[in-house]
Structure formats: structure tokens, C-alpha cells
Amino acid sequence: MNINCGSAIPFVATILLLLSNGMAAAQTPVRVLVWDEQQPEQKQAYGDKFLGETIVASLRNRPGLSVRSAALRDPDQGLSQNLLDQTDVLIVWSHVRVREQDDDIMEAVVQRVQQGRLSLIALHSAHWHKVFVRLMQERAKTDALQQIPETQRASAKWEYVNASPYGKGVKADDRLTPFLETGTDGVFKLTLPQCVFPAWRPDGAPSHVTTRLPDHPIAAGLPATWDIPHTEMYGEPFHVPEPDAVIFEERWDKGEFFRSGCLWKIGKGHVFYFRPGHEIFPVFLQAEPLRVLENAARWLPTAATE
């Protein structure tokens, strides 16, 4: 058989270049930013580190992840445009300083998630982080639009209620938010999600976690059931839009339960809420919660491109 070496060399070079590019792409790390409010109480559980810094120290040891820390006290509240340009997945923890979060900075993060340029993981008390709340509001608007006849969607007029839910509690028998109503004037009235729940108990009692979707990539390597020895209890109903998937569920010996690993697609991006926590309990020194964060950080950027 005759081989034209002149034509074979460019062909081989092309194959080698494609293989090289493929290997480089496979080695490109997922860029993770862990943003923390950094309450002093966290050091009761995490010693010389804040909670976010503890997560960073663990995830940095995992191959294929590039992880850095940010805090509310940093310039641009730790969420500068330049830093976000270098971030694929944002993990957030907040609790008592939500009102200090700058609306414009947080809205820029919201837009990145909606555009599919960033994925969000919200932890525990970050249910009231402004980015999480705004993204739940946007998902609620999308869901509400699907509830009205298609012929009315383009011309529909909307009234939005409860745009600032921070600090407002709910009772167990309150109507679940979000919900949609149609006024007599033809305006659609959407009460936005409260992003909270009627019961919590910070006594450190153990929770019992069930992996409800064992085949989901975020559940990879997790047992069917596992316990968290000390955590705060949150009790349903959680006032958020219906998740696309509930990957984990927690229960407590006193009978409470919570959808503890919820996933939503919002615009072109994804949001994952992981409930276990409380700043004075060392939840993020435990292998299983850290594995959840690692799995989510690896999978979410690929999901955002689907």
C-alpha cells in the first residue's frame, strides 16, 4: 500500500492537536468561589478558620477544582466583576447580615446565573441571601407565566407582591408562596416566594438524610441514608418554587422533615440549595456534606450548558 507522506503528516499533526486540546480541556479545573458572611460564632465549630475557609481548605484538595475564598468585608463585597469572570460555581453562606448585601452587586450575580455563565450553591441560612431570593423570584415568574394561556402571555400585565421577604416569618398554615391570582382588572398578581419556613430548632439534634435520587450526579458516592450528628432543624413547608429535583431529604427524631437538596433551572443556569448547617456545628468537617458540595461543583457548570 502506498502512503503519501506529505498528506499524512498534516493529518497526524491534526490528530495530535485535537488530542492535545481534548486533554487540556479535560484538565481545565472548575473554578469555585466560596463566599461567606464570616460570623465570629463559626469559630466555635471550625477553630482558626471561618466556615467558608474550611470548605475551601477541603475542596482545594480535590483534583479538578480550583477554589478560593471571598467574604462580605472584601472589596466589592467579594463579588467583583473581575473575580466573577474567573468563577464557574459560587457557593454562598449568609445569615444575619443580609441587608448589608449591595443590591447592584447581587443583581449582577443573578444575571450571570440566568445567562448560564455561573452556577449557584446556597447553603443553609443562605435561603435569604439576596442572590438566592432573587433567583427564586425569577423562577416564580417563569412558572407563573406558564400557568396562563399562551395567547395572553405576551400582553399580560403583572403585579408582584412581597419583593423584599427578609425578616418576615411564616406560620405552618399560611398559604404557600409563591402563588398566582388574577384580579378583576385582568392584571395577574404574583405573590413572590417568602424563601423561609415556619419552624427551626438550633438544638444540635441529629438529622437523618435520605438520598432520594441516588443516580443524580450530585448524589454520586453518597450512601442511601446517612446522619448528620449535630445540625439545626428546619421544618417544612419551604416557601420556594417547586424544585426540578429533590436529591436529599432530612428527617429528625421529633418528626420534622425538609427537602434538603433542591435543584432548579433558572434561565440558562442552575441553583442548588443544600440545607444542612448552622454556624456553631461542624457540619462541613463531615465527609458526606463535603462530598455533596464537590459533586455539585463539578456537575453544575456542565448542566448550565445543556
Secondary structure by P-SEA (a helix, b strand, c coil): cccaaaaaaaaaaaaaaaaaaaaaaaaccbbbbbbbccccccccccccccaaaaaaaaaaacccccccccccccccccccaaaaaaccbbbbbbccccccccaaaaaaaaaaaaaccbbbbbcccccccaaaaaaaaaaaaaaaaaacccccccccccccccccccccccccccccccbbbbccccbbbbbccccccccccccccbbbbbcccccccccccccccccccbbbbbbccccccccccccbbbbcccccccccbbbbbcccbbbbbbccccccccccccaaaaaaaaaaaacaaaaaac
